[in-house]
Amino acid sequence: MTAAIIQPSFAAGELSPFLYGRVDLAKFHVGARTMLNMFVHPHGGASNRPGTHFIGEVDDSSKRHRLIDFKFRASPGGQNYVLVFGDFTMQVVMFNGTTWGFVESSPGVRFTLATPYALADLPTLKYVQSADTMTLTHPNYAPRKLTRTGHAAWTLTALTFAPLTPAPTNLAIVSGASSIIVVTAINNANGEESLPSQASSAGTAFSWTSVQGCSNYNVYKQKGSIFGFVAQVQTTSWTDANIDPDIGNTPPGLRNPFGNGKLTSVAVQAGGSGYIAPTVKAIDQSGTGATFGVTLSGNVIASVSVLTQGQNYSPNVTLQVSDGGGSGAVIQLNWAGDGDPDGLYFNVGSATVLAGGSGYHSGAYAVIYTSRSTIARAPARSWWRPSRPTPRPFRSARPISSSGSSSPARRPCRRPYGPRSPAPSTT
């Protein structure tokens, strides 16, 4: 006989099948097995999901599109939109207070914005909105900013992760040959510091071309492979008075958190001679994470391998070879695009050894220095791995048998990755 029960609320929503027998739980009495196309309200009630309304045909009905809501203002004045992303296109649907419809740039002409996003990449497009600006990111594209200034006025621009103030140019030596420097400009209006200029040759007195809107310049002097702050001047010249640089204060760097810029390979065209333990440095203002290995053959550099590709490397990265017992090797990077449709990032396709040097020994490891003094090391051995294997997930609990009995759920106990603890000593 069927027993009628009173369901006072649906506040618990759909219950997991694992809770079907948990009559002792309070949520069991305010939940449901299935709630298809239903909305659960905070006060416990439930209602049907509203249906859809045909507004108009998209630009190409043979292809799937993605809808993204854009809420500028929750008023009846027509400030809510639906962005219709298609294959390299975006159209706009607007609610004008009474009805929905496609936005037109002119009577009878539907507004369409060209985008770089291919149809296959739309499902993984990420976004976040603030006021009239939406930021769009995707692993295969440079991050972009979508801005609304009117119903039919939308712009899509690539984000720039660098100061807008231009760097000083024409850095030249006036006299001497003792120091290597870079110079940055300070914007008078907002205090923004530019990226550094190209590094100078060795000198003592220097000059450079002034930057419009900038009256102050920071000078950074090289110490080892790092440039540290030495002075701020109000002129376009500076003379070194044997000042020791502060390497804890380095010039600004260009770092794109969404960039690729990976180092992929290095090709040796001349191996030099006399190497014992060469060290390869990749010096760049924005890149980080790359490590290298060096293979010698009779004290000659036979090959340079990329152990870890890193990211965010710019076309200004340089490779330098040094050795405790050798010197003189120089490697030139050869750049290639990394597949970014916007052409903003590059990979190292190969590297050329311009000079092999001499006196290097075996047992090399690779080191990379960035402008922020971040250091990563990795042994230059073929068995080194950059990461540990991913642990397998636990097995699920055993299901209830047809007879109604069940076995306790078991979860395997696995030893964490790492060395085993030593066995306790006995006496």
Rosetta blueprint (number, residue, H / E / L):
1 M L
2 T L
3 A L
4 A L
5 I L
6 I L
7 Q L
8 P L
9 S L
10 F L
11 A L
12 A L
13 G E
14 E E
15 L L
16 S L
17 P H
18 F H
19 L H
20 Y L
21 G L
22 R L
23 V L
24 D L
25 L L
26 A H
27 K H
28 F H
29 H H
30 V H
31 G E
32 A E
33 R L
34 T L
35 M L
36 L L
37 N L
38 M E
39 F E
40 V E
41 H L
42 P L
43 H L
44 G L
45 G L
46 A E
47 S E
48 N E
49 R L
50 P L
51 G L
52 T L
53 H L
54 F L
55 I L
56 G L
57 E L
58 V L
59 D L
60 D L
61 S L
62 S L
63 K L
64 R L
65 H L
66 R E
67 L E
68 I E
69 D E
70 F E
71 K E
72 F L
73 R L
74 A L
75 S L
76 P L
77 G L
78 G L
79 Q L
80 N E
81 Y E
82 V E
83 L E
84 V E
85 F E
86 G L
87 D L
88 F L
89 T E
90 M E
91 Q E
92 V E
93 V E
94 M E
95 F E
96 N L
97 G L
98 T L
99 T L
100 W E
101 G E
102 F E
103 V L
104 E E
105 S E
106 S E
107 P L
108 G L
109 V E
110 R E
111 F L
112 T E
113 L E
114 A E
115 T L
116 P L
117 Y L
118 A L
119 L H
120 A H
121 D H
122 L H
123 P H
124 T H
125 L L
126 K E
127 Y E
128 V E
129 Q E
130 S E
131 A L
132 D L
133 T E
134 M E
135 T E
136 L E
137 T E
138 H E
139 P L
140 N L
141 Y E
142 A E
143 P E
144 R E
145 K E
146 L E
147 T E
148 R E
149 T E
150 G E
151 H L
152 A L
153 A E
154 W E
155 T E
156 L E
157 T E
158 A E
159 L L
160 T L
161 F L
162 A L
163 P L
164 L L
165 T L
166 P L
167 A L
168 P L
169 T E
170 N E
171 L E
172 A E
173 I E
174 V E
175 S E
176 G E
177 A E
178 S E
179 S E
180 I L
181 I E
182 V E
183 V E
184 T E
185 A E
186 I E
187 N E
188 N L
189 A L
190 N L
191 G L
192 E L
193 E E
194 S L
195 L L
196 P L
197 S L
198 Q L
199 A L
200 S L
201 S L
202 A L
203 G E
204 T E
205 A E
206 F E
207 S E
208 W E
209 T E
210 S L
211 V L
212 Q L
213 G L
214 C E
215 S E
216 N E
217 Y E
218 N E
219 V E
220 Y E
221 K E
222 Q E
223 K E
224 G L
225 S L
226 I E
227 F E
228 G E
229 F E
230 V E
231 A E
232 Q E
233 V E
234 Q L
235 T L
236 T L
237 S E
238 W E
239 T E
240 D L
241 A L
242 N L
243 I L
244 D L
245 P L
246 D E
247 I L
248 G L
249 N L
250 T L
251 P L
252 P L
253 G L
254 L L
255 R L
256 N L
257 P L
258 F L
259 G L
260 N L
261 G L
262 K L
263 L E
264 T L
265 S L
266 V L
267 A L
268 V L
269 Q L
270 A L
271 G L
272 G L
273 S L
274 G L
275 Y L
276 I L
277 A L
278 P E
279 T E
280 V E
281 K E
282 A E
283 I E
284 D E
285 Q L
286 S L
287 G L
288 T E
289 G E
290 A E
291 T E
292 F E
293 G E
294 V E
295 T E
296 L E
297 S L
298 G L
299 N L
300 V L
301 I E
302 A E
303 S E
304 V E
305 S E
306 V E
307 L E
308 T E
309 Q E
310 G E
311 Q E
312 N L
313 Y L
314 S L
315 P L
316 N L
317 V L
318 T E
319 L E
320 Q E
321 V E
322 S E
323 D E
324 G L
325 G L
326 G L
327 S E
328 G E
329 A E
330 V E
331 I E
332 Q E
333 L E
334 N E
335 W E
336 A E
337 G E
338 D L
339 G L
340 D L
341 P L
342 D L
343 G L
344 L L
345 Y L
346 F E
347 N E
348 V E
349 G E
350 S E
351 A E
352 T E
353 V E
354 L E
355 A E
356 G E
357 G E
358 S E
359 G L
360 Y L
361 H L
362 S L
363 G L
364 A L
365 Y E
366 A E
367 V E
368 I E
369 Y E
370 T E
371 S L
372 R L
373 S L
374 T L
375 I E
376 A E
377 R E
378 A E
379 P E
380 A L
381 R L
382 S L
383 W L
384 W L
385 R L
386 P L
387 S L
388 R L
389 P L
390 T L
391 P L
392 R L
393 P L
394 F L
395 R L
396 S L
397 A L
398 R L
399 P L
400 I L
401 S L
402 S L
403 S L
404 G L
405 S L
406 S L
407 S L
408 P L
409 A L
410 R L
411 R L
412 P L
413 C L
414 R L
415 R L
416 P L
417 Y L
418 G L
419 P L
420 R L
421 S L
422 P L
423 A L
424 P L
425 S L
426 T L
427 T L
